Amino acid sequence: MLVKDVMTKDVITIDSNQTILDAYKLYRDNKVGSLVVTDSDKCIGIVTERDLIEKAIDKDLTTTLVKDIMTSNIRTISPLENLDTASEIMEKYKIKKLPVLNENNITGIITINDIVHTRPEMTKKYIETWIKSRWK
């Protein structure tokens, strides 16, 4: 099975020059787990709930920009890669979300939850790799 078969196609993006308050509003209004950060429609980072909790807590919500708290140098994947490759990237880099790019255009996002729901046999690996390591 390919990434394109299970990815979420409606990706919520935010421009890197928008404020943290804008990011909070997008989260609230769209109920998503991450925002893909763009600059001139090019994917340059991601803002996760964890970024908003840990990096934005002492920042001014109306003046601090998304680019100041985003995770940059992110991993991405092609929609034509298989789910095993996506899972291996997530495990190797200890991440749970991968923006899906087709020739630098954002076409979707895939999460570890998408993979586990599609491939239930990976649930044990998910628990051991992502959940157990966080609770030690």
N, C-alpha and C positions, 0 to 999 in steps of 0.2 A: 504494500500500500504506500502511496506517495503522500508527501506533506500536503499537497494541494487538495487531497481528498478529505482531510480532517481539519485543516486550518480554518480559523475565523477570517472571513473575507472582509468584513466591515471593520476596518481598523480605525480606532480613534487616534488622531494625531494632534500634536500641539506644536506650534512654532517655538523655536528655541528662545525667541525674544519676548514671549508672553510671560506673565508673572505666575508665581506660585499660586496666587489666588485663582487665576484662570484655570490652572491645573486642577485645583480642588473642585472647582465648579464643573469641569468636564467629568471628573470622577463621579461626582454626585449625580449629574444628569444622565450619565451613560452607564453607570454601575459596571465599570471595567476593572481589571486588575493591573493594567499598565497603560501608559500613553506612549506612543512612538513619537520621538522628538524629531522635527524636521527643520531644515534650513534650505530655503528655495526648493521645497518639495523633495529634498534629498534626506534620507534617513541618517541622522548623526548621533542618535542616542535613544535612551528609553528612560522613562520615569515610572518607577514602581511605587506601590503603596509604601514599601519599606523606605524608599528615598524620601517620600513626603513625611513619613514619621520621624526618621532619624536625622535627615539632613536639613529639613525645613523648620524644625521645632523652634529654633531661636532666631529665625529670619523674619524680616518684614514681608508679609504676604503680598503687599501691593507694590513693592519696589524690587524685590529679589526676582531674578529671571530664572526660568526653567533651566537654561543652560548652566546656571550656577549650581544646580543640585542634581542634574541628570547623571545617569551612568553613561559614559562615552566609551569608545572602543568596544562596542558591543559585537557579539557574534550574530550572524544572520545565516539564513539558509535559503536555498532555491526551492521553488514549489515542486520541482521535479526530483528532488532527493527523496529517499525512502525514510520511513519512520525510524528505522534502526539508526540511521545516520543522525537524525535529529536527537534521538535519545542519547546517543554517544556524545554528541556535542554538549548537551545539557549536563550529562554526568561529569564529563571531563572538566567543564568550567563552573560546575556547581550553580547552574542557572535554571530557571523554570520557564522562561519565555524566550522565543526566538522570532524576531521579525522575519517575514518571508519576503524576499526581494527577487524580482525578475528584471534583470538588466537595470539595477539601481532604482526601480520603481517598487514602492511598497504595494504588495498584492495581498498580504494577510499577516497573521501572527499565529504561531502554534505554541501551545503550552504543554507542560508535562501532564496536566490533567486531560488535555485532548488526547494525548497518546495513551494514557492509562484507560480512558473510557473506550478507546478503539481497540486496544490490545490489553484486555484484563490480565493476561498472564504476566504483564510487566508490573502489576501492582506491588508484588513483594519487593522487587528491585527498587521501585519508587520509594517504598517505605524505608528500606534499608539505606538508600543513598541520600534521599533528600530530607526525610522526616527524622529518622533516628539520629543522624549526625547533628541536627539542630537542638535535640533535647538532652544532649550529654552534659 
